[in-house]
Amino acid sequence: MEWLYSLFIEHSALQAVVVLSLISAIGLGLGKIHICGISLGVTFVFFAGILAGHFGLSVDAQMLNYAESFGLIIFVYALGLQVGPGFFSSFRKGGVTLNMLALAVVLLGTLLTVICSYTTGVSLPNMVGILCGATTNTPALGAAQQTLKQMGMESSTPALGCAVAYPLGVIGIILAILSIRYIFKISFEKETEAAQNETEARAARATHVSLLVKNPSLFGKEISEIASLIEKKFVISRVLRVDKRIEVATPRTRLFEGDKLFVIAATQDLNAVIAFIGERLDMHRAEWEKIDDKLVSRRIMVTRSSINGKMLGQLHLRSGYGVNVTRVNRAGVDLVAEPGLELQVGDRVTIVGREEDLASVERVLGNSMRRLREPNLVPIFLGIALGILLGSIPFMFPGVPQPVKLGLAGGPLIIAILIGRFGPHYKLVTYTTMSANLMLREVGIALFLACVGLNAGEGFVDTVVNGGGYAWIGYGFIITFVPLLLIGIVARAVYKINYFTIMGLIAGSTTDPPALAYSNNVSGNDMPSVGYATVYPLTMFLRVLTAQLLVLFLA
């Protein structure tokens, strides 16, 4: 049995792989267990590592350090690639308000962390660990750990603080959601009705109408010329000719007497557009859909590298092929199909047109799944190298005795976001499938959490029982609950935000998937997911950097 003892106990590269793999497998398995509809997911790897460390299992220190750093880098880089395309667009429209509220949650939590540290005597590195657990953000813990190493203050106690505060952090987030519902006596039925009314109100700003062309001055003119004759907002989508032929309208389409048009117009301009073109027809949208049986809607994937970085308007799909581009889906997010939108490999473009026209567009865009199955690893390794380089650059700030570095978490995260957003400008294909990106993130975070948990496990029980760990649970709950409750009240009382969106805001400002799963289950709609996705990119970025800055400036 010596070989078995050697495999699990004696330090070696093989032993490190076996131990970390088993911890990850056990943690991931237990993380699938749901209690009251909530599961910890990959975070259970952290607690499996703590348990293994408590019972004396260990790995060579250098091996552990390498695996922890590599796992963190892989996770934050894949995360950055995922959120990069939507990072800057999340500030548009109503997203500004939600992101500012999420920013307030982060700042309040950070302020409470500093106050608790000075009033309770708990060291700031330990309190930062409590903050990471209270906000259920293990990438922030990794950033703090790396920063402490750079400062020569390496310690396992931040990981202990995170482990102690994490379970009640998950519960505190859900309690904040429930408290806001209780304070404002919110009815799900009324919130659903209000959300529907808001959607209808937005839709009312642009309405569709069927028109008959009767204005002699328009006969024989192209649509582009007609649009320039009247300063009103309208789009002609379909043209039904006198001989019952239906066409997708393009700027070069000519109108003739008796043509029937399907028009989308701004509500305030509708009467003027009707008077300008001719007369209104009692022809509903359903009738157009029946006539449109020769037109099909299809999602075509951009797989040609030559298209990467090109603006949608440069392809002239509408004027050249007679098709309409209705939307572009990127990394699960629908984007407005505007002419200035830059396409990326992996985008799913929804196009309406005739079968033969769509076949031509397919040849232009690629639509080859085989190309997407081939991994494009050059940007990943190049980005990781650039991220580590950026993270290693020292920045000097007045009053700070030691240079500030972004570290192994901040550097790769920033580079990944920038490459994900601006890579196509330089013909850099950054696409990875959703499943491949998720695989990279899950492997990276599982490896990191297994290492952190294993390293912290030896002193976990002693910290909880004799080192004030019980008090840490209380501090963590305050850091979790108070900012979420206050900002939730402001969101509802001041900005009148729908409760379902507030649920997503709260879950997103703590980057907490269990809270999002709970919100989706009880709401019965996708509004919490929309709120979560709106604030998630900025919040994750701020959580990682805030943990580092707290250690750098105040430790």
Disulfide bonds with the S-S distance in Angstrom:
none
